Amino acid sequence: MYSFFETYHHLDLFIKNLNFALTHLMGAIKCAFWFRRGSYLIAIIRTLEQPRFQYVQSETFNPGKISVDAKRRGFKYTMAFFLLAHMTLSSSYIPSGLMAVFRPTYVLDTHGNATFVQQLPYFSWIPFKHDTPTTYIFALVYQAGPMVSYAYSIVGMDTLFMNIMNYLACHLQILSGAFATVVQRSKQQPERELKKCIVHLQTVIRMCEKLEDVHKYLTLGQVMATLFILCTSLFLVSTTPVASKQFAAESVYMIAMGFQLVLYCWFGNQVTLGASEIPMALWKCDWLSTTKSFKACMLITMIRMKKPIYLTVGKFAPLTLATYVAILKGSYSFFAVLKKAND
């Protein structure tokens, strides 16, 4: 509140502080969410890790490779977001620290005395004076400490949610292969193998519903915050000189926030796509020679999977790439209005 009161008459500074306040608010909410609802996420992971959901490999079906590929994909996106978070902080604090050491900014008062006046990357109250390069460096470290803590909590919670969706999509992909080869892998008792796959599918659907129920409002809050931040960050980038360190810092921050939303929408989209492939996978199995009971189970499952599986943004919109594009369009529309009002 103090930073808002001190910067409300400077639009750029006010927006910058408001953006980071929203980011840190969402970080605090995610930490509170973990302590209150984290057990639900752990339960989902443990349910999906049950040994009974493992299948025998065949010539055209390799569940081990699907699982390894999913783990690599999750690790890759986790590290990318982790590095972007570090780049966001580094682009703000490292240039400021280097300038304080090598190119300190001084202003002469009426008596001819030089005073160090370099501003911190973000306006905040510091409990000690930082009117020399040395104390300024201490102030940078003092301010950056909580920033790093919030960044780690945000990266941790967002990548956890992303990897649970990735795990669900992996199970659906494995199920597609299992359904397609159900007769081939179990010629003696295909109906029993089919029922095992159906139980697995029902469990995955139930875990999707549980994740949706637990995370939908947190997802809504994150999407709304990202919508505002993308809009205002674009405004700051458009009003900042390209050669300035502020331009680089705001650009990296905007890219990081956009990538954060990509994690939500991309992996939510993968869950939806994975579920939509189940009916065709069932159709591909060698069902002509199976029993009437097998065919009945197959048809019931195909009819059930005609209903799409979505993770949503607070029940308002599906968490898909189409929603991501709509958010980007909305951000640009709000930016255009803000830019025109400012001009």
C-alpha positions as CSV (number, residue, x, y, z in Angstrom):
1,M,0.0,0.0,0.0
2,Y,2.9,2.3,0.8
3,S,4.4,1.9,-2.7
4,F,1.0,2.5,-4.3
5,F,0.5,5.7,-2.3
6,E,4.0,7.0,-3.3
7,T,3.7,6.2,-7.0
8,Y,0.0,6.7,-7.9
9,H,0.9,10.0,-9.6
10,H,3.5,8.3,-11.9
11,L,1.6,5.9,-14.2
12,D,4.6,3.8,-15.2
13,L,5.8,3.3,-11.7
14,F,2.3,2.7,-10.4
15,I,1.6,0.0,-13.1
16,K,5.0,-1.6,-12.5
17,N,4.3,-1.9,-8.8
18,L,0.8,-3.1,-9.3
19,N,2.0,-5.9,-11.6
20,F,4.5,-7.2,-9.1
21,A,1.9,-6.8,-6.3
22,L,-0.5,-9.1,-8.3
23,T,2.3,-11.6,-9.0
24,H,3.3,-11.7,-5.3
25,L,-0.4,-11.9,-4.3
26,M,-0.9,-14.9,-6.5
27,G,2.3,-16.4,-5.0
28,A,1.0,-16.0,-1.5
29,I,-2.3,-17.5,-2.5
30,K,-0.6,-20.5,-4.1
31,C,1.4,-21.0,-0.9
32,A,-1.7,-20.9,1.2
33,F,-3.4,-23.2,-1.3
34,W,-0.6,-25.8,-0.9
35,F,-0.9,-25.8,2.9
36,R,-4.7,-26.1,2.7
37,R,-5.3,-28.3,-0.4
38,G,-1.9,-29.8,-1.2
39,S,-2.9,-33.2,0.2
40,Y,-5.5,-33.5,-2.6
41,L,-2.8,-33.0,-5.3
42,I,-0.6,-35.6,-3.6
43,A,-3.5,-38.0,-3.5
44,I,-4.0,-37.5,-7.3
45,I,-0.4,-38.3,-8.0
46,R,-0.4,-41.4,-5.7
47,T,-3.5,-42.7,-7.3
48,L,-2.0,-42.4,-10.8
49,E,1.2,-44.1,-9.7
50,Q,-0.6,-47.4,-8.7
51,P,1.1,-50.5,-10.2
52,R,-2.2,-51.9,-11.5
53,F,-2.1,-49.3,-14.2
54,Q,0.9,-50.8,-15.9
55,Y,0.7,-52.7,-19.2
56,V,2.7,-55.3,-21.1
57,Q,4.6,-53.9,-24.1
58,S,3.8,-55.0,-27.6
59,E,5.2,-54.3,-31.1
60,T,3.1,-51.2,-31.6
61,F,2.6,-50.2,-28.0
62,N,5.4,-49.1,-25.6
63,P,4.0,-47.6,-22.4
64,G,7.5,-47.2,-20.9
65,K,8.6,-44.9,-23.8
66,I,5.4,-42.8,-23.5
67,S,6.1,-42.4,-19.7
68,V,9.7,-41.4,-20.3
69,D,8.8,-38.9,-23.0
70,A,6.2,-37.3,-20.7
71,K,8.8,-37.0,-17.9
72,R,11.3,-35.4,-20.2
73,R,8.7,-33.0,-21.5
74,G,7.7,-32.0,-18.0
75,F,11.3,-31.5,-16.9
76,K,12.0,-29.4,-20.0
77,Y,9.1,-27.0,-19.4
78,T,9.8,-26.9,-15.7
79,M,13.4,-25.8,-16.3
80,A,12.3,-23.3,-18.9
81,F,9.9,-21.6,-16.5
82,F,12.6,-21.8,-13.7
83,L,15.1,-20.1,-16.0
84,L,12.6,-17.4,-17.1
85,A,11.9,-16.6,-13.4
86,H,15.6,-16.1,-12.8
87,M,15.9,-14.0,-15.9
88,T,13.1,-11.8,-14.8
89,L,14.8,-11.1,-11.5
90,S,18.3,-10.8,-13.0
91,S,17.2,-8.4,-15.7
92,S,15.9,-6.0,-13.0
93,Y,18.6,-6.3,-10.3
94,I,21.9,-7.1,-12.0
95,P,21.9,-4.0,-14.3
96,S,21.0,-1.8,-11.3
97,G,23.8,-3.3,-9.2
98,L,26.3,-2.9,-12.0
99,M,25.3,0.7,-12.6
100,A,25.7,1.4,-8.9
101,V,29.2,0.0,-8.9
102,F,30.6,1.2,-12.3
103,R,28.3,4.1,-13.2
104,P,26.7,5.6,-10.1
105,T,24.3,8.4,-10.5
106,Y,24.9,11.6,-8.5
107,V,23.1,14.9,-8.3
108,L,24.6,18.1,-7.1
109,D,22.6,20.1,-4.5
110,T,22.7,23.9,-4.1
111,H,25.9,23.7,-2.1
112,G,27.7,21.7,-4.7
113,N,27.6,18.4,-2.7
114,A,27.1,15.2,-4.8
115,T,24.3,12.9,-3.6
116,F,23.8,9.4,-4.8
117,V,20.2,9.1,-6.2
118,Q,19.9,5.8,-8.1
119,Q,16.4,4.3,-7.7
120,L,15.7,0.7,-6.8
121,P,14.2,-1.5,-9.5
122,Y,10.9,-1.5,-7.6
123,F,9.6,1.1,-5.3
124,S,9.4,-0.2,-1.7
125,W,10.1,0.9,1.8
126,I,13.7,0.1,3.0
127,P,14.4,0.4,6.7
128,F,17.8,2.0,6.2
129,K,19.3,4.7,4.0
130,H,20.8,3.7,0.7
131,D,22.4,6.9,-0.5
132,T,25.8,5.5,-1.3
133,P,26.7,2.7,-3.8
134,T,27.6,0.3,-1.0
135,T,24.3,0.8,1.0
136,Y,22.4,0.7,-2.4
137,I,23.8,-2.8,-3.0
138,F,22.6,-3.9,0.4
139,A,19.2,-2.4,-0.4
140,L,19.1,-4.4,-3.6
141,V,19.8,-7.6,-1.8
142,Y,17.3,-6.7,0.9
143,Q,14.6,-6.1,-1.8
144,A,15.5,-9.1,-4.0
145,G,15.3,-11.7,-1.1
146,P,11.5,-11.7,-0.9
147,M,11.3,-11.5,-4.7
148,V,13.3,-14.7,-5.1
149,S,11.2,-16.5,-2.4
150,Y,8.0,-15.5,-4.2
151,A,9.5,-16.6,-7.6
152,Y,10.4,-20.0,-6.3
153,S,6.9,-20.5,-4.7
154,I,5.2,-19.5,-8.0
155,V,7.4,-21.7,-10.1
156,G,7.0,-24.6,-7.7
157,M,3.2,-24.5,-7.6
158,D,2.7,-23.7,-11.3
159,T,5.0,-26.5,-12.5
160,L,3.4,-28.9,-10.0
161,F,0.0,-28.2,-11.6
162,M,1.5,-28.4,-15.1
163,N,3.1,-31.8,-14.4
164,I,0.0,-33.3,-12.9
165,M,-1.8,-32.3,-16.1
166,N,1.1,-33.7,-18.0
167,Y,0.8,-37.0,-16.0
168,L,-2.9,-37.2,-16.8
169,A,-2.3,-36.6,-20.5
170,C,0.4,-39.3,-20.3
171,H,-2.0,-41.8,-18.8
172,L,-4.6,-41.0,-21.5
173,Q,-2.0,-41.6,-24.2
174,I,-1.0,-44.9,-22.6
175,L,-4.7,-45.8,-22.5
176,S,-5.1,-45.1,-26.2
177,G,-2.3,-47.6,-26.9
178,A,-3.7,-50.1,-24.4
179,F,-7.2,-49.9,-25.9
180,A,-5.9,-50.2,-29.5
181,T,-3.9,-53.3,-28.6
182,V,-6.2,-54.9,-26.0
183,V,-7.0,-58.0,-28.1
184,Q,-3.4,-58.3,-29.5
185,R,-1.9,-58.2,-26.0
186,S,-4.5,-60.6,-24.4
187,K,-5.8,-63.1,-26.9
188,Q,-6.9,-65.5,-24.3
189,Q,-8.9,-63.1,-22.1
190,P,-9.4,-59.8,-24.0
191,E,-12.6,-58.9,-22.1
192,R,-10.7,-59.0,-18.8
193,E,-7.9,-56.8,-20.2
194,L,-10.6,-54.4,-21.6
195,K,-12.2,-54.1,-18.1
196,K,-8.8,-53.3,-16.7
197,C,-8.3,-50.5,-19.2
198,I,-11.9,-49.2,-18.5
199,V,-11.2,-49.1,-14.7
200,H,-8.0,-47.2,-15.5
201,L,-9.8,-44.8,-17.7
202,Q,-12.5,-44.2,-15.1
203,T,-9.8,-43.5,-12.5
204,V,-8.1,-41.0,-14.8
205,I,-11.4,-39.2,-15.5
206,R,-12.1,-39.1,-11.8
207,M,-8.7,-37.6,-11.1
208,C,-9.3,-35.0,-13.8
209,E,-12.5,-34.1,-12.1
210,K,-10.8,-33.9,-8.7
211,L,-8.0,-31.7,-10.1
212,E,-10.6,-29.5,-11.7
213,D,-12.6,-29.2,-8.5
214,V,-9.5,-28.4,-6.4
215,H,-7.7,-26.0,-8.8
216,K,-10.4,-24.3,-10.8
217,Y,-10.6,-21.0,-8.8
218,L,-6.9,-20.8,-8.4
219,T,-6.6,-21.1,-12.2
220,L,-9.3,-18.4,-12.6
221,G,-7.3,-16.1,-10.3
222,Q,-4.1,-16.7,-12.2
223,V,-5.6,-16.2,-15.6
224,M,-7.3,-12.9,-14.6
225,A,-4.0,-11.7,-13.0
226,T,-2.1,-12.7,-16.2
227,L,-4.6,-11.0,-18.4
228,F,-4.1,-7.7,-16.6
229,I,-0.3,-8.1,-16.3
230,L,0.1,-8.9,-20.0
231,C,-1.9,-5.8,-20.9
232,T,-0.1,-3.4,-18.6
233,S,3.3,-4.9,-19.4
234,L,2.7,-4.4,-23.1
235,F,1.8,-0.8,-22.2
236,L,5.1,-0.3,-20.3
237,V,7.1,-1.9,-23.1
238,S,5.5,0.5,-25.6
239,T,6.3,3.6,-23.6
240,T,9.9,2.6,-22.6
241,P,13.0,3.4,-24.8
242,V,14.3,0.3,-26.5
243,A,17.9,0.9,-25.4
244,S,17.0,1.2,-21.7
245,K,17.4,-1.5,-19.0
246,Q,13.8,-1.0,-18.1
247,F,12.8,-2.2,-21.6
248,A,14.7,-5.4,-21.2
249,A,13.3,-6.0,-17.8
250,E,9.7,-5.4,-18.8
251,S,10.1,-7.5,-21.9
252,V,11.5,-10.5,-20.0
253,Y,8.8,-10.2,-17.4
254,M,6.0,-10.1,-20.0
255,I,7.5,-13.1,-21.8
256,A,7.7,-15.0,-18.4
257,M,4.0,-14.2,-17.6
258,G,3.0,-15.3,-21.1
259,F,4.9,-18.5,-20.8
260,Q,3.3,-19.1,-17.4
261,L,-0.1,-19.1,-19.0
262,V,1.2,-21.3,-21.8
263,L,2.0,-24.0,-19.2
264,Y,-1.6,-23.9,-18.0
265,C,-3.3,-23.9,-21.4
266,W,-0.9,-26.2,-23.3
267,F,-1.1,-29.1,-20.8
268,G,-4.8,-28.6,-20.2
269,N,-5.2,-28.9,-24.0
270,Q,-3.1,-32.1,-24.0
271,V,-5.5,-33.7,-21.5
272,T,-8.5,-32.8,-23.7
273,L,-6.8,-34.1,-26.8
274,G,-5.7,-37.3,-25.1
275,A,-9.3,-38.0,-24.0
276,S,-10.6,-37.4,-27.4
277,E,-8.4,-40.1,-28.9
278,I,-9.8,-42.9,-26.8
279,P,-12.9,-43.7,-29.0
280,M,-10.7,-44.0,-32.1
281,A,-8.2,-46.2,-30.2
282,L,-11.1,-48.5,-29.2
283,W,-12.3,-48.7,-32.8
284,K,-8.8,-49.7,-33.9
285,C,-8.7,-52.8,-31.7
286,D,-9.5,-56.2,-33.4
287,W,-13.0,-56.3,-32.0
288,L,-14.8,-58.2,-34.8
289,S,-13.8,-61.6,-33.3
290,T,-14.6,-60.7,-29.7
291,T,-17.7,-61.6,-27.6
292,K,-20.9,-59.7,-27.4
293,S,-20.0,-58.6,-23.8
294,F,-16.7,-57.1,-25.1
295,K,-18.5,-55.2,-27.8
296,A,-21.0,-53.8,-25.3
297,C,-18.3,-52.6,-23.0
298,M,-16.5,-51.0,-25.9
299,L,-19.6,-49.2,-27.2
300,I,-20.5,-47.9,-23.7
301,T,-16.9,-46.5,-23.3
302,M,-17.0,-44.9,-26.7
303,I,-20.3,-43.2,-25.9
304,R,-19.0,-42.0,-22.6
305,M,-15.9,-40.5,-24.2
306,K,-17.9,-38.5,-26.7
307,K,-18.3,-36.0,-23.9
308,P,-15.0,-34.0,-23.9
309,I,-12.9,-33.8,-20.8
310,Y,-11.9,-30.3,-19.9
311,L,-10.0,-28.6,-17.1
312,T,-11.5,-25.1,-16.8
313,V,-10.8,-21.6,-15.8
314,G,-13.1,-21.4,-12.8
315,K,-15.9,-23.1,-14.9
316,F,-16.0,-20.1,-17.3
317,A,-13.8,-21.4,-20.1
318,P,-11.9,-24.6,-21.0
319,L,-8.2,-24.6,-20.3
320,T,-7.1,-25.0,-24.0
321,L,-5.0,-23.3,-26.6
322,A,-8.1,-21.6,-28.0
323,T,-8.6,-19.9,-24.6
324,Y,-4.9,-18.9,-24.5
325,V,-5.4,-17.1,-27.9
326,A,-8.5,-15.4,-26.6
327,I,-6.6,-14.1,-23.5
328,L,-3.9,-12.7,-25.7
329,K,-6.5,-11.0,-27.9
330,G,-8.2,-9.6,-24.8
331,S,-4.9,-8.3,-23.4
332,Y,-4.1,-6.5,-26.7
333,S,-7.6,-5.0,-26.8
334,F,-7.2,-3.6,-23.2
335,F,-3.7,-2.4,-24.1
336,A,-5.1,-0.5,-27.1
337,V,-7.7,1.2,-24.9
338,L,-5.1,2.1,-22.2
339,K,-2.7,3.4,-24.8
340,K,-5.3,5.6,-26.5
341,A,-6.5,6.9,-23.1
342,N,-2.9,7.8,-22.1
343,D,-2.2,9.5,-25.5
